[in-house]
């Protein structure tokens, strides 16, 4: 197997070759290491040298032998240092596995390295002062999104078929849109948050991964979903394996389409046009499509998103070794200062705002099976567009700024509903454009059925970026 052959296969395809004996897991790992090194030299998407050896895993797991990467959002993997993309975090090493990491190991994933993320994960651009700019394989002058940006860059470039990410306001879906990938944010409680926490970011942050195919997302969700012991949230168990949803008929669905941001921020016509194309495809596939949108108060959205800010700031303030604020980027300093100054009433106001977002979204998704929106409002942004080290921002003004770029995703972290970004189209400049699908709570199976329909109707696998392994 050469790097080009390896890069064109998804995780399910690689696992099938290993099981058939056509290639060994050791051979796949060797070519993966070569592919990751090649891609990273162009993209700057790793925080550390590749692990040697790979992290322990179960070779007989359902994805045994498939190369994998984890995100620098730590602590993730026992014994692995982490920084959360910050110069201020030094000498931190995970003492135990995250519950999700234990499941990655049991699934047989061969974890080879750690990917870049912006400082504290609080922006939609992976451009930290600690690690520098992570470049987009479609156009190195453009950003990869955030916060799971390093993961997205390396999956899109063919270095690995899938990689760990997490999502507190769009941090899986937005990098997926920027890099032409499938980005699934599961329902709150579908994947575990422990063992150190029952929830992260007051329930806004959900752990999963980025993939190139819908079937990979489904198979991985089967391998890692279900709550851990003592988790605060429990998503309803699926009626059948998620992998069986891929290719299954979804029936005739009630689909709502909106391309207007709730905040009123302008949406690029090319981006809106791709969402409209996806809706037309769904109509041709037999679904009933209507122009409709939940009523989301943009001020309540920002105030509810402060839960994630308080959760992040609180984690820094309660850490065994508090970070040196002089080494933090400007918005991180404000986040920590505002968290320290916040009162119980501020937290209550944020929780009340969460309810004011969740209620209309939940009622809307009782009337419609699916909501279709753009993932981003714009094309992938040039580097430096989102200046996280700008001291003029407060936490709330920073949220408003990033929600101008990505106004469609955070509402569903706040409400807990599952959402997926699909690389349905491309711009005139050849940049990927993502479309977001949102379903009712616990209905990942429905999302995967419809996503697989769209993948078949408008396949994206023949599109590869300029920087692609072996190209």
C-alpha positions as CSV (number, residue, x, y, z in Angstrom):
1,X,0.0,0.0,0.0
2,X,1.4,3.4,-1.0
3,X,0.4,6.7,0.6
4,X,-2.0,7.7,-2.2
5,X,-3.9,4.4,-2.0
6,X,-4.1,4.7,1.7
7,X,-5.3,8.3,1.6
8,X,-8.3,7.4,-0.6
9,X,-9.7,4.9,1.8
10,X,-12.0,5.6,4.7
11,X,-11.8,3.9,8.1
12,X,-14.3,1.2,7.1
13,X,-12.5,0.5,3.9
14,X,-9.1,0.2,5.7
15,X,-10.5,-2.1,8.4
16,X,-11.9,-4.4,5.6
17,X,-8.5,-4.6,4.0
18,X,-6.9,-5.5,7.3
19,X,-9.5,-8.1,8.1
20,X,-9.2,-9.7,4.7
21,X,-5.4,-10.0,5.1
22,X,-4.7,-7.9,2.0
23,X,-2.6,-5.6,4.3
24,X,-1.5,-5.8,7.9
25,X,-2.2,-3.3,10.6
26,X,1.5,-2.7,10.9
27,X,1.8,-1.8,7.2
28,X,-1.1,0.6,7.5
29,X,0.5,2.3,10.5
30,X,3.8,2.7,8.6
31,X,2.1,4.3,5.6
32,X,0.0,6.5,8.0
33,X,3.0,7.8,9.7
34,X,4.5,8.7,6.3
35,X,1.2,10.4,5.2
36,X,0.9,12.4,8.5
37,X,4.4,13.7,8.2
38,X,3.9,14.7,4.6
39,X,0.6,16.5,5.3
40,X,1.8,18.1,8.5
41,X,4.9,19.6,6.8
42,X,2.5,21.7,4.7
43,X,-0.3,22.3,7.2
44,X,1.2,22.7,10.7
45,X,-1.5,20.6,12.4
46,X,0.3,18.6,15.1
47,X,1.4,19.8,18.5
48,X,3.9,17.0,19.2
49,X,6.1,14.5,17.4
50,X,4.2,11.4,16.4
51,X,3.8,8.9,19.3
52,X,6.3,6.1,19.1
53,X,4.9,3.6,19.7
54,X,1.2,4.3,19.1
55,X,-1.0,4.5,22.1
56,X,-2.3,1.1,23.5
57,X,-5.4,-0.2,21.7
58,X,-7.4,-3.4,21.1
59,X,-6.4,-4.8,17.7
60,X,-9.6,-6.8,17.5
61,X,-11.9,-3.9,18.0
62,X,-14.5,-2.9,15.3
63,X,-12.0,-0.4,13.9
64,X,-8.9,-2.3,14.7
65,X,-5.8,-1.0,13.0
66,X,-7.3,2.3,11.7
67,X,-5.0,5.3,12.2
68,X,-6.3,8.0,14.4
69,X,-5.4,11.4,16.1
70,X,-6.6,13.1,19.3
71,X,-7.1,16.8,19.8
72,X,-5.1,19.0,22.2
73,X,-8.2,19.7,24.2
74,X,-6.9,17.6,27.2
75,X,-6.7,15.9,29.3
76,X,-7.6,13.1,26.8
77,X,-5.1,10.2,26.8
78,X,-3.3,8.9,29.9
79,X,0.4,9.9,29.9
80,X,0.0,12.4,27.0
81,X,1.0,16.1,27.6
82,X,-1.6,18.7,26.7
83,X,-1.6,22.5,26.5
84,X,-5.1,23.5,25.2
85,X,-3.2,25.5,22.6
86,X,-1.8,27.8,25.3
87,X,1.7,29.1,26.2
88,X,0.4,29.4,29.7
89,X,-0.2,25.7,30.3
90,X,3.1,23.9,31.0
91,X,3.9,20.5,32.3
92,X,0.3,19.3,32.2
93,X,-0.1,15.6,31.5
94,X,-3.3,13.5,31.5
95,X,-3.3,11.2,34.5
96,X,-6.1,9.0,33.3
97,X,-7.9,8.4,30.0
98,X,-11.0,10.4,29.2
99,X,-13.9,7.9,29.1
100,X,-14.2,8.5,25.3
101,X,-10.4,7.8,24.9
102,X,-11.0,4.4,26.6
103,X,-13.6,3.7,24.0
104,X,-11.3,4.8,21.1
105,X,-8.8,2.3,22.4
106,X,-11.4,-0.5,22.7
107,X,-12.5,0.2,19.2
108,X,-9.0,-0.6,18.0
109,X,-8.1,2.9,16.8
110,X,-4.3,3.4,16.4
111,X,-3.7,6.8,18.0
112,X,-0.5,8.3,16.5
113,X,-0.5,11.9,17.5
114,X,-2.2,15.1,18.8
115,X,-3.7,17.8,16.7
116,X,-3.7,21.6,17.1
117,X,-6.5,23.7,18.6
118,X,-6.8,27.4,19.4
119,X,-6.1,28.6,22.9
120,X,-8.8,27.2,25.3
121,X,-10.9,26.2,22.2
122,X,-12.7,29.6,22.3
123,X,-12.6,30.6,18.6
124,X,-13.5,29.4,15.2
125,X,-9.8,29.8,13.9
126,X,-6.9,27.5,14.7
127,X,-4.2,30.1,14.9
128,X,-2.8,30.0,18.5
129,X,0.3,32.0,19.5
130,X,1.7,28.8,20.9
131,X,1.6,26.7,17.7
132,X,1.0,29.3,14.9
133,X,-1.4,29.0,12.0
134,X,-2.8,25.7,10.9
135,X,-3.3,25.9,7.1
136,X,-6.2,24.7,5.1
137,X,-5.3,22.0,2.5
138,X,-7.7,23.6,0.0
139,X,-6.0,26.9,0.2
140,X,-3.1,27.5,2.6
141,X,-4.0,31.2,2.9
142,X,-7.4,30.2,4.5
143,X,-8.3,29.1,7.9
144,X,-9.4,25.6,8.9
145,X,-12.0,26.7,11.4
146,X,-11.9,25.9,15.0
147,X,-11.6,24.6,17.5
148,X,-11.0,21.1,16.0
149,X,-8.9,22.7,13.2
150,X,-5.8,20.5,13.2
151,X,-7.9,17.4,13.1
152,X,-9.9,18.7,10.2
153,X,-6.8,19.7,8.2
154,X,-5.2,16.3,8.5
155,X,-8.4,14.3,7.8
156,X,-9.1,16.5,4.7
157,X,-5.5,16.0,3.5
158,X,-5.8,12.2,3.6
159,X,-3.3,11.8,6.5
160,X,-5.9,9.8,8.6
161,X,-9.4,8.8,7.8
162,X,-10.9,10.2,11.0
163,X,-9.8,12.2,14.0
164,X,-11.1,13.2,17.5
165,X,-12.8,16.5,17.9
166,X,-15.2,18.2,20.2
167,X,-17.9,20.8,19.8
168,X,-19.0,23.5,22.2
169,X,-20.4,26.0,19.7
170,X,-19.6,24.5,16.3
171,X,-16.1,23.2,16.8
172,X,-16.6,20.0,14.9
173,X,-19.1,21.3,12.3
174,X,-17.2,24.5,11.4
175,X,-13.8,22.9,10.7
176,X,-15.7,20.2,8.7
177,X,-17.3,23.0,6.6
178,X,-14.0,24.7,6.1
179,X,-12.1,21.5,5.1
180,X,-14.8,19.6,3.1
181,X,-15.6,16.9,5.7
182,X,-18.4,15.2,7.5
183,X,-18.7,16.7,11.0
184,X,-21.3,15.2,13.4
185,X,-22.1,16.7,16.7
186,X,-24.1,14.1,18.6
187,X,-26.9,14.8,21.0
188,X,-26.1,15.9,24.5
189,X,-25.4,12.7,26.5
190,X,-24.7,10.5,23.5
191,X,-21.0,10.3,24.1
192,X,-19.4,10.5,27.6
193,X,-17.8,13.5,29.4
194,X,-16.1,11.7,32.3
195,X,-14.4,10.6,34.3
196,X,-13.3,14.1,35.5
197,X,-16.6,15.8,34.8
198,X,-20.3,14.9,34.5
199,X,-20.6,17.6,31.9
200,X,-18.3,20.1,30.2
201,X,-19.1,23.7,29.6
202,X,-22.4,23.3,31.5
203,X,-23.4,20.6,28.9
204,X,-22.6,22.6,25.8
205,X,-19.5,20.6,24.8
206,X,-19.9,17.2,23.1
207,X,-17.1,14.9,22.2
208,X,-16.9,13.0,18.9
209,X,-14.8,13.2,15.6
210,X,-14.4,14.4,12.1
211,X,-14.6,11.9,9.1
212,X,-14.6,11.9,5.3
213,X,-17.6,9.6,4.9
214,X,-21.0,9.3,6.6
215,X,-20.5,5.6,7.1
216,X,-17.3,6.2,9.1
217,X,-19.3,8.6,11.4
218,X,-21.9,5.9,11.9
219,X,-19.5,3.1,12.6
220,X,-17.5,5.2,15.0
221,X,-20.7,6.4,16.8
222,X,-21.6,2.7,17.3
223,X,-18.2,2.1,18.9
224,X,-18.1,5.0,21.3
225,X,-21.7,6.1,22.2
226,X,-23.7,5.4,25.4
227,X,-23.3,7.2,28.7
228,X,-20.6,6.2,31.1
229,X,-21.4,5.4,34.8
230,X,-22.7,8.5,36.6
231,X,-22.8,10.7,33.5
232,X,-25.3,13.6,34.1
233,X,-27.0,13.3,30.7
234,X,-28.4,10.1,29.0
235,X,-29.4,10.2,25.3
236,X,-32.0,7.6,24.4
237,X,-30.5,4.4,23.1
238,X,-30.9,3.9,19.4
239,X,-33.4,1.3,18.1
240,X,-30.6,-0.3,16.0
241,X,-26.9,0.2,15.3
242,X,-26.1,3.5,13.7
243,X,-24.2,1.8,10.9
244,X,-27.5,0.2,9.8
245,X,-29.0,3.7,9.2
246,X,-26.6,4.3,6.4
247,X,-28.5,3.3,3.2
248,X,-31.8,2.9,5.1
249,X,-34.8,4.7,3.7
250,X,-35.8,7.7,5.9
251,X,-39.3,7.9,4.7
252,X,-41.0,11.1,3.6
253,X,-39.8,13.8,5.9
254,X,-40.9,17.3,6.8
255,X,-37.9,19.5,6.1
256,X,-37.4,23.1,7.0
257,X,-34.9,25.3,5.2
258,X,-33.5,28.7,6.4
259,X,-30.5,30.6,5.0
260,X,-31.1,33.7,7.2
261,X,-29.0,34.1,10.3
262,X,-31.0,34.7,13.5
263,X,-28.6,37.6,14.3
264,X,-29.2,39.2,10.9
265,X,-25.5,38.9,9.9
266,X,-25.2,38.7,6.1
267,X,-24.8,35.2,4.6
268,X,-22.6,34.8,1.5
269,X,-24.8,34.1,-1.6
270,X,-22.6,31.2,-2.6
271,X,-23.0,29.7,0.9
272,X,-26.8,30.2,0.9
273,X,-27.0,28.8,-2.6
274,X,-25.4,25.5,-1.6
275,X,-27.9,25.1,1.3
276,X,-30.7,25.8,-1.1
277,X,-29.3,23.2,-3.5
278,X,-29.3,20.6,-0.6
279,X,-32.9,21.4,0.1
280,X,-33.8,21.0,-3.6
281,X,-32.0,17.6,-3.6
282,X,-34.1,16.6,-0.6
283,X,-37.2,17.6,-2.4
284,X,-36.2,15.5,-5.4
285,X,-35.6,12.6,-3.0
286,X,-39.3,12.8,-2.0
287,X,-39.2,15.0,1.1
288,X,-41.5,17.9,1.8
289,X,-39.4,21.1,2.0
290,X,-40.7,24.4,3.5
291,X,-38.9,27.7,4.1
292,X,-39.1,28.0,7.9
293,X,-36.9,28.6,10.9
294,X,-37.1,28.4,14.7
295,X,-37.3,31.8,16.4
296,X,-34.0,32.2,18.1
297,X,-33.2,35.4,20.1
298,X,-29.6,36.4,19.2
299,X,-29.1,38.1,22.6
300,X,-30.3,35.0,24.4
301,X,-27.9,32.9,22.2
302,X,-24.9,35.0,23.3
303,X,-25.9,35.0,26.9
304,X,-26.5,31.2,26.9
305,X,-23.1,30.7,25.2
306,X,-21.6,32.4,28.3
307,X,-22.1,29.0,30.0
308,X,-19.3,27.6,27.8
309,X,-17.2,30.6,28.7
310,X,-17.8,30.2,32.4
311,X,-17.1,26.5,32.2
312,X,-13.8,27.1,30.4
313,X,-12.8,30.0,32.7
314,X,-13.8,28.0,35.8
315,X,-11.7,25.0,34.7
316,X,-8.6,27.3,34.4
317,X,-9.3,28.9,37.8
318,X,-9.8,25.6,39.6
319,X,-6.8,23.9,38.0
320,X,-4.1,22.6,40.3
321,X,-1.7,25.1,38.7
322,X,-3.4,28.3,37.6
323,X,-2.2,29.5,34.2
324,X,0.1,32.6,34.0
325,X,-2.3,35.1,32.7
326,X,0.6,37.1,31.2
327,X,1.1,34.3,28.7
328,X,-2.5,34.0,27.7
329,X,-4.0,35.5,24.6
330,X,-6.1,38.6,25.1
331,X,-9.6,37.0,24.9
332,X,-8.5,34.2,27.2
333,X,-7.4,36.8,29.8
334,X,-10.8,38.4,29.6
335,X,-12.6,35.1,29.9
336,X,-10.7,34.2,33.1
337,X,-11.2,37.7,34.6
338,X,-14.9,37.8,33.7
339,X,-15.4,34.3,35.1
340,X,-13.7,35.2,38.4
341,X,-15.9,38.3,38.7
342,X,-19.2,36.6,37.8
343,X,-21.8,36.0,40.5
344,X,-24.3,33.3,41.0
345,X,-26.9,35.6,39.4
346,X,-24.8,35.9,36.2
347,X,-24.8,32.1,36.0
348,X,-28.6,32.0,36.6
349,X,-29.1,34.5,33.8
350,X,-27.1,32.3,31.4
351,X,-29.1,29.2,32.4
352,X,-32.3,31.1,31.9
353,X,-31.1,32.3,28.4
354,X,-30.3,28.6,27.6
355,X,-34.0,27.8,28.3
356,X,-35.1,30.7,26.0
357,X,-33.1,29.2,23.2
358,X,-33.8,25.5,23.9
359,X,-37.6,25.9,24.1
360,X,-38.3,27.3,20.6
361,X,-35.7,25.0,19.0
362,X,-37.3,22.0,20.6
363,X,-40.8,23.0,19.7
364,X,-39.7,23.7,16.1
365,X,-38.1,20.2,15.8
366,X,-41.4,18.7,17.0
367,X,-43.1,20.2,13.9
368,X,-40.3,19.4,11.5
369,X,-38.2,16.3,11.2
370,X,-35.2,18.2,9.9
371,X,-33.8,21.7,9.7
372,X,-31.4,22.6,6.9
373,X,-29.1,25.6,7.2
374,X,-25.6,26.7,6.0
375,X,-22.9,25.7,8.5
376,X,-21.0,29.0,8.1
377,X,-22.2,32.4,6.9
378,X,-19.0,32.8,4.8
379,X,-16.4,31.0,2.9
380,X,-13.4,29.8,4.9
381,X,-11.8,33.0,6.2
382,X,-8.3,34.2,5.5
383,X,-5.8,33.8,8.4
384,X,-6.1,36.6,10.9
385,X,-9.8,37.4,10.3
386,X,-10.7,36.3,13.8
387,X,-8.1,38.0,16.0
388,X,-8.3,36.2,19.3
389,X,-5.4,38.2,20.8
390,X,-7.2,41.5,20.4
391,X,-7.6,43.2,23.9
392,X,-10.6,45.3,22.8
393,X,-13.0,42.3,23.1
394,X,-15.0,41.3,26.1
395,X,-16.2,37.7,26.4
396,X,-19.7,38.7,25.0
397,X,-18.4,40.9,22.2
398,X,-16.0,38.1,21.2
399,X,-18.9,35.6,21.0
400,X,-20.8,38.1,18.8
401,X,-17.8,38.4,16.5
402,X,-17.4,34.6,16.0
403,X,-21.1,34.2,15.6
404,X,-21.0,36.6,12.7
405,X,-18.7,34.1,11.0
406,X,-20.6,31.0,12.2
407,X,-24.1,32.0,13.3
408,X,-25.9,28.7,12.7
409,X,-24.2,26.2,15.0
410,X,-24.2,27.3,18.6
411,X,-27.9,27.2,19.1
412,X,-27.8,23.4,18.9
413,X,-25.0,23.1,21.5
414,X,-27.3,25.2,23.8
415,X,-30.3,23.1,23.1
416,X,-28.5,19.7,23.0
417,X,-29.9,18.6,19.6
418,X,-27.7,16.6,17.1
419,X,-26.4,18.3,14.0
420,X,-24.2,17.3,11.1
421,X,-22.2,19.3,8.6
422,X,-21.9,17.8,5.1
423,X,-19.6,19.1,2.3
424,X,-22.3,19.4,-0.3
425,X,-20.8,22.1,-2.5
426,X,-17.9,24.2,-3.5
427,X,-17.4,27.9,-4.2
428,X,-16.3,29.5,-7.5
429,X,-12.8,29.7,-5.9
430,X,-12.8,25.9,-5.3
431,X,-13.4,26.1,-1.5
432,X,-15.6,23.7,0.3
433,X,-19.0,24.8,1.5
434,X,-20.8,22.9,4.3
435,X,-24.5,22.4,4.9
436,X,-25.9,21.7,8.4
437,X,-28.7,19.3,9.1
438,X,-30.3,19.3,12.5
439,X,-32.8,16.8,14.0
440,X,-34.8,16.2,17.1
441,X,-33.0,15.2,20.3
442,X,-31.6,11.7,20.2
443,X,-32.3,11.3,16.4
444,X,-28.8,10.8,15.1
445,X,-30.1,7.8,13.2
446,X,-32.4,10.1,11.1
447,X,-29.5,12.5,10.5
448,X,-27.3,9.6,9.3
449,X,-30.0,8.2,7.0
450,X,-30.6,11.6,5.3
451,X,-26.8,12.4,5.2
452,X,-26.2,9.1,3.4
453,X,-29.0,10.0,0.9
454,X,-27.3,13.3,0.2
455,X,-23.9,11.7,0.0
456,X,-25.2,9.4,-2.7
457,X,-27.1,12.1,-4.6
458,X,-24.3,14.7,-4.5
459,X,-21.1,12.6,-3.8
460,X,-18.1,14.6,-2.6
461,X,-15.4,11.8,-2.6
462,X,-14.0,12.8,-6.0
463,X,-13.1,16.2,-4.7
464,X,-9.7,16.4,-3.0
465,X,-7.8,19.5,-1.8
466,X,-4.7,20.9,-3.4
467,X,-2.6,19.5,-0.5
468,X,-3.5,15.8,-0.5
469,X,-1.3,12.9,0.5
470,X,0.5,11.4,-2.5
471,X,-0.9,14.0,-4.9
